[in-house]
Amino acid sequence: MSPTSRMKAILGVSASQRGLGMRGPGPGARNARGRADTKTVRNWQRISTIATATVYRRRVLFDVRLVASVATGVALVAGGALGAGLSACTTIDPGPNFVVPDEQFDADFFFCVVEPQLLTAKKCGPGDPAAGDPGNGCHFNSSAVSGMAITQHPPVDCADGHPTNRGQVGAGSGAQGNLQAVSLEMSKDYLTAPLYLRPTGQNHPRTIFPKDDPVVDVIKQWAAK
């Protein structure tokens, strides 16, 4: 019998006893002298307390179990969703020493082809006063340009597309410094490279050469090397 049914049974018996004139275990029970039966009242209170506590404990246990079940279900669903998300992830951890590599371009081709045919022939360093360039206002003057500051140096001696004197292009030389500065303006996709875009008129004081100039093919070849 459940605690609730048991309680109803007790109350029913008590009511029936009182209805028959019997002094059953009710809260108003009195003894033969008409006084309150203290023992009977205490027994009644004890029975009520036990029944109520039993029902309360069962309710609390049910509530706790219900909360635990719901929490477990939520955790499983969340864990499943997280696992699915992780399994679907395609990002690769590059590791702690990840470095974006700099694009490298053929140095000898620069020294022997790009520099003489582009930088020198198109007067990128000193500028061309006849075309309206201000004096000392081009790439030889680092304070006059926003990028690709280059320096003047003696022409590099080349044979078969390679420098004949490595001392002319070694570390600290003007040629080596120009290679580094111009490489920053270069891209493997030469059509997006500032070295191509700016001289042909984009974001530059003036157009240095048209897009069909033969020197464009030099830039294209260097991008492929």
C-alpha positions as CSV (number, residue, x, y, z in Angstrom):
1,M,0.0,0.0,0.0
2,S,1.3,3.4,-0.8
3,P,1.9,6.1,1.9
4,T,-1.0,8.1,0.5
5,S,-3.4,5.1,0.6
6,R,-2.2,4.2,4.1
7,M,-2.9,7.7,5.3
8,K,-6.4,7.6,3.8
9,A,-7.0,4.3,5.5
10,I,-5.9,5.7,8.9
11,L,-8.1,8.7,8.5
12,G,-11.0,6.6,7.4
13,V,-10.7,4.3,10.4
14,S,-10.4,7.3,12.7
15,A,-13.5,8.9,11.2
16,S,-15.5,5.7,11.4
17,Q,-14.6,5.2,15.1
18,R,-15.6,8.7,15.9
19,G,-18.8,8.2,14.0
20,L,-19.6,5.2,16.2
21,G,-18.9,7.1,19.4
22,M,-15.6,5.4,19.9
23,R,-12.7,7.4,21.1
24,G,-10.4,6.7,18.2
25,P,-7.0,8.2,17.7
26,G,-8.1,11.6,16.5
27,P,-6.6,14.9,17.4
28,G,-9.7,15.7,19.5
29,A,-9.8,12.4,21.3
30,R,-10.6,12.6,25.1
31,N,-10.4,10.1,27.9
32,A,-13.2,8.9,30.1
33,R,-12.9,12.0,32.4
34,G,-13.5,14.3,29.4
35,R,-9.9,15.5,29.3
36,A,-7.6,15.5,26.3
37,D,-5.9,12.2,25.8
38,T,-2.3,13.3,25.6
39,K,-0.9,9.9,24.6
40,T,-3.5,9.5,21.9
41,V,-2.8,12.9,20.5
42,R,0.9,12.3,20.4
43,N,0.4,9.0,18.6
44,W,-1.8,10.7,16.1
45,Q,0.8,13.4,15.5
46,R,3.5,10.8,15.1
47,I,1.4,8.9,12.5
48,S,0.7,12.1,10.6
49,T,4.4,13.1,10.7
50,I,5.6,9.6,9.5
51,A,3.1,9.5,6.7
52,T,3.8,13.1,5.6
53,A,7.6,12.5,5.7
54,T,7.3,9.3,3.7
55,V,5.3,11.0,1.0
56,Y,7.7,14.0,1.0
57,R,10.8,11.8,0.8
58,R,9.3,9.9,-2.2
59,R,8.5,13.2,-3.9
60,V,12.0,14.5,-3.3
61,L,13.6,11.3,-4.5
62,F,11.5,11.4,-7.6
63,D,12.4,15.1,-8.2
64,V,16.1,14.4,-7.7
65,R,16.0,11.4,-10.1
66,L,14.1,13.4,-12.6
67,V,16.6,16.3,-12.5
68,A,19.5,13.8,-12.7
69,S,17.9,12.1,-15.7
70,V,17.3,15.5,-17.5
71,A,20.8,16.6,-16.7
72,T,22.3,13.4,-18.1
73,G,20.2,13.7,-21.2
74,V,21.3,17.2,-21.8
75,A,24.9,16.3,-21.3
76,L,24.6,13.4,-23.7
77,V,23.0,15.6,-26.4
78,A,25.6,18.3,-25.9
79,G,28.4,15.8,-26.0
80,G,27.0,14.3,-29.2
81,A,26.7,17.7,-30.8
82,L,30.2,18.6,-29.8
83,G,31.6,15.3,-31.1
84,A,29.7,15.7,-34.4
85,G,31.1,19.3,-34.7
86,L,34.7,18.0,-34.0
87,S,34.4,15.2,-36.4
88,A,33.2,17.6,-39.1
89,C,36.0,20.1,-38.4
90,T,38.5,20.4,-41.3
91,T,40.8,23.0,-39.7
92,I,44.3,21.8,-39.1
93,D,46.3,23.0,-36.2
94,P,49.5,24.6,-37.7
95,G,51.4,24.1,-34.5
96,P,53.2,26.5,-32.2
97,N,56.0,27.4,-34.7
98,F,53.7,28.3,-37.6
99,V,55.2,31.0,-39.9
100,V,53.8,32.3,-43.1
101,P,56.6,31.8,-45.6
102,D,57.9,34.7,-47.6
103,E,57.7,34.3,-51.4
104,Q,61.1,33.8,-52.9
105,F,62.0,35.0,-56.4
106,D,65.1,34.2,-58.5
107,A,67.8,36.5,-57.3
108,D,70.0,36.2,-60.4
109,F,67.1,37.0,-62.7
110,F,66.5,40.1,-60.7
111,F,70.2,41.2,-60.8
112,C,70.6,40.6,-64.5
113,V,67.2,41.3,-66.0
114,V,64.7,43.0,-63.7
115,E,66.9,45.6,-62.3
116,P,68.5,46.8,-65.5
117,Q,65.4,46.5,-67.7
118,L,62.8,47.8,-65.2
119,L,64.4,49.8,-62.4
120,T,67.2,51.4,-64.4
121,A,65.6,51.7,-67.9
122,K,62.3,53.1,-66.5
123,K,64.2,55.5,-64.2
124,C,62.3,54.2,-61.1
125,G,65.1,55.6,-58.8
126,P,65.8,59.1,-60.0
127,G,62.6,59.7,-61.8
128,D,62.2,61.4,-65.2
129,P,62.0,65.2,-65.1
130,A,61.0,65.2,-68.7
131,A,57.8,63.3,-67.8
132,G,57.1,65.7,-64.9
133,D,58.7,63.8,-62.0
134,P,59.9,66.2,-59.3
135,G,63.6,66.2,-58.6
136,N,64.7,63.7,-56.0
137,G,61.1,62.6,-55.6
138,C,61.1,59.0,-56.6
139,H,62.4,55.7,-55.3
140,F,66.0,56.7,-54.5
141,N,64.5,59.0,-51.8
142,S,62.9,56.8,-49.1
143,S,61.2,59.8,-47.5
144,A,59.5,60.6,-50.8
145,V,57.9,57.2,-51.4
146,S,55.6,55.0,-49.4
147,G,57.3,51.8,-50.4
148,M,60.1,50.1,-52.4
149,A,62.9,52.4,-51.4
150,I,65.9,51.5,-53.5
151,T,69.5,52.7,-53.8
152,Q,71.8,53.6,-56.7
153,H,74.8,51.3,-57.2
154,P,77.1,50.3,-60.1
155,P,75.6,47.9,-62.7
156,V,75.9,44.2,-61.9
157,D,78.2,42.4,-64.4
158,C,76.3,39.4,-65.8
159,A,76.9,36.5,-68.2
160,D,74.4,33.9,-69.3
161,G,71.9,35.4,-66.9
162,H,74.1,35.1,-63.8
163,P,76.3,37.7,-62.0
164,T,80.0,37.2,-62.7
165,N,81.2,38.8,-59.5
166,R,79.3,37.7,-56.4
167,G,80.9,40.5,-54.4
168,Q,78.6,42.9,-56.3
169,V,75.4,41.2,-55.1
170,G,76.5,39.9,-51.6
171,A,74.9,40.8,-48.3
172,G,75.0,44.6,-47.6
173,S,75.4,45.5,-51.3
174,G,73.1,47.9,-53.0
175,A,71.9,45.2,-55.4
176,Q,71.0,42.9,-52.5
177,G,69.1,45.7,-50.8
178,N,67.2,46.4,-54.0
179,L,66.3,42.8,-54.4
180,Q,64.8,42.7,-50.9
181,A,62.8,45.9,-51.4
182,V,61.4,45.0,-54.8
183,S,60.5,41.4,-53.7
184,L,58.1,42.9,-51.2
185,E,56.2,44.5,-54.1
186,M,56.2,41.3,-56.1
187,S,53.7,38.3,-56.2
188,K,53.6,34.9,-57.8
189,D,50.4,36.2,-59.4
190,Y,52.1,39.1,-61.1
191,L,48.8,40.7,-62.2
192,T,48.1,41.5,-58.5
193,A,51.7,42.6,-57.7
194,P,52.3,46.3,-56.9
195,L,55.4,46.1,-59.0
196,Y,53.0,45.6,-62.0
197,L,50.0,47.6,-60.9
198,R,51.6,50.9,-59.7
199,P,53.8,51.6,-62.7
200,T,50.9,50.9,-65.0
201,G,48.9,53.6,-63.3
202,Q,47.2,52.2,-60.2
203,N,47.8,54.2,-57.0
204,H,50.9,55.9,-58.5
205,P,51.7,59.6,-59.2
206,R,51.8,58.7,-63.0
207,T,51.8,55.9,-65.4
208,I,55.4,54.7,-66.0
209,F,54.6,52.2,-68.8
210,P,51.5,50.8,-70.4
211,K,50.2,47.3,-69.7
212,D,51.4,46.1,-73.1
213,D,55.0,47.3,-72.6
214,P,57.6,44.6,-73.2
215,V,58.9,45.1,-69.6
216,V,55.6,43.5,-68.3
217,D,56.8,40.2,-69.7
218,V,59.9,40.6,-67.6
219,I,57.8,40.9,-64.5
220,K,55.7,37.9,-65.6
221,Q,58.9,35.8,-66.1
222,W,60.3,36.7,-62.7
223,A,57.0,35.7,-61.1
224,A,57.3,32.2,-62.6
225,K,60.9,31.7,-61.4
